[in-house]
Amino acid sequence: MFKWMCRGGLPAWEVVGLPDISIKEAKERIKAAIKNTGLKLESRRIVVNLSPANTKKEGSLYDIPMAIGILMSNEKIKHINLSDTVLLGELSLDGRINKINRCISYCT
């Protein structure tokens, strides 16, 4: 689970909640994907909180949920309830979502 916040202030982007290096690199992948879809993000302070905070997170599985959350927070897409939703796929730099293998194992 994650929460996000976008607000005014000095532009910055932080991911908290024990992310590994691949998740910290996600901000560059997400920025490129959003830019290449034609959407523009204003310069804001973005904080993404991955929970639970005491569990290490790794891999690119968080890219799509973080991108969707940031777009909703910036009012670029409609706010929807995602509390019972799993978003799986690989976010490409051009903004497309590519399929992944073994997605059933992520849903259990």
CORURPE-V751793 format. One line per field, one symbol per residue. ss: DSSP state (H for helix, E for strand, C for the rest). phi: phi as a letter, one per 30 degrees, with the letter a starting at -180 (. if undefined). psi: psi as a letter, one per 20 degrees, with the letter a starting at -180 (. if undefined). A space follows every 10 residues. Layout:
BEGIN
ss=???
phi=???
psi=???
END
This chain:
BEGIN
ss=CEEEEEECCC CEEEEECCEC HHHHCHHHHH HHHHHHCCCC CCCCEEEEEE CCCCCCECCC CCHHHHHHHH HHHCCCCCCC CCCCCCCCCE ECCCCCEECC CCHHHHCC
phi=.bbbbbadkd eabbccjidd dddddedddd eddddddjdb cddbdcbccc bddccdcbjc ddededdddd ddddhcbddb dcdcbccblc ddddjdccdb diddddcc
psi=qqqrpprrap proqpqllqa hhhhihhggg gggggiiiqp pqorppppop qqhjppqqrj iigghggggg hghjkhqppq ojhkppoqrp orhjiqoqqq qkhhhii.
END
